[in-house]
Amino acid sequence: MIPSFGIRRGFAKKFSYEFSAGFGLEYNIFSKSNGCNCEHLKNYADIQAKIGYNF
């Protein structure tokens, strides 16, 4: 799960645009190493931009 913040705005009559961003940690349980060298724990960023049409 990544907590994120987004904003959606409409323009024209039927179109909208949306921007969102989030930051979190990625934990991989299938690490290739047996020791704990923190190779399985990584930072993860999610950025999205969307354009939509409302029917």
Stockholm file with secondary structure:
# STOCKHOLM 1.0

chainA/1-55         MIPSFGIRRGFAKKFSYEFSAGFGLEYNIFSKSNGCNCEHLKNYADIQAKIGYNF
#=GR chainA/1-55 SS CCCEEEEEEEETTTEEEEEEEEEEEEECSSCSCSSCSSSSEEEEEEEEEEEEECC
#=GC SS_cons        CCCEEEEEEEETTTEEEEEEEEEEEEECSSCSCSSCSSSSEEEEEEEEEEEEECC
//
